[in-house]
Amino acid sequence: MGSLVSTSRFSEWPISSLSWGGLLLGASVVLAFADAQAWQDIYGHKVAGKRAGLVPGVKEIPKVREFYKSYKGQPDTIITAEHDGHARFRKIMGPGFSDKSMKAQEPLITKYIDLLIQRLHQYSAQGPQNMTNWYNWTTFDVIGDLAFGDSFKCLEKVESHPFITAIFGSLRHILMFGFLRKGLMFRAFAQKTLKKRIESYETRPDLIEPLLVRKDEDKYSFGQLAGMASTLLFAGSETTASTLTGVTWLLLSNPAAYEKLKAEVRSAFQSEDEIDFTSVNSLGYMLACLNESLRLFPPVAIGLPRRIPAGGATIAGQYVPEGTVVGVYQWAINRLSSNWNAPDEFIPERFTGDERFQTDNQALAYVEMRVILARIIWNFDMELAEEGDWLAKQDNHLLWRRRPLSVRLTPVQR
Ligand code: HEM
């Protein structure tokens, strides 16, 4: 079976088999596929039913419930919902991600990037900085503001919020005992921040606004709103912080690419205030660096599990029987020598000129990461302040439990 990576060799990867709620899935056969066709067949929804040979009426290969909904009674979110429910969530939440909304969100986001740069100037003189924390604090502050109406104030206080430490400091336990089981702590945060946002009746260009302006009969309960806000918080914080930390290490370990990116950023603008959501689109090499980093250090490195429905399915031309759990593991497919030349090397050039990626430019995550990275590179020369292979030391429990990344920052003299 050429397109199959493995059914059992997960232990060779830096990914805990618990990442698939391994205990819960224990009874299932798990197939990890490795080609683009399998990706379409397993996750595609527009024509998946037909293409994957599903029985008539079955529109897509369903999500594995035990993985997506860790306890009974948990309300659906955009991540957990199936076909029709999922489409409803997309319709409701979509307006918050339009180009127009993002433009309106720019000042909210820029405020935190300004503060990050200010803090880095302040603290860089004291010695090497832990970029894992700085990136975490920035992306959590941004998403706190966009999804809950107020930030976690990490950059302001220069410390992690206890809620973040509780959730992400114990990823392994969350996976074993249920995502968002730290409900009490979350509720305390949501009660305070989200409630204030809802009750203020202020019009504000954030990701919650489209949910609040719905007509009375469509209004959501506080619990539903908190569910949607927390989904955004989980989806949009750790992922971007992880990519930024990864790209920083990969660049500083690959001086030729770092120099090329520095030259691009520092020649594209006359002054720092020219770096904004629109102008970063001109940074083609930066986009290639981020894409190459997403390849080598994908924030969601596992394969998101789907269970073959009654009647079986055809994945990448191979028949797979009912009940089998299938997925495409990012980590594995991104490093297979059958998919890539020199798969373990950081070569951003492989993504330059690829038009498939140019259309993604406007996505919130890309814009946020590009402005943060561009402003850091504009302001500082960076140098690793630690030895060894940082990336190889990380372990994965659905998301990465990232270790500190120590970097010396020297302000650029102009
Ligand atoms: C580098 C950054 C990011 C990566 C790698 C990433 C990755 C992913 C992945 C793999 C999924 C699919 C989850 C599943 O189906 O089980 C997903 C879904 C989602 N992400 Fe992201 N994400 C990133 C940034 C963001 C940001 C900044 C936001 C904004 C708040 C966001 C919001 C969402 C939402 C709303 C979904 C559900 C989409 C749907 O099912 O239609 N993500 N993301």
Residues whose N, C-alpha, C, O or C-beta is under 5 A from the ligand:
A	BS01	HEM	I78 I79 L232 A235 G236 T239 T240 T243 P299 V300 L304 L364 A365
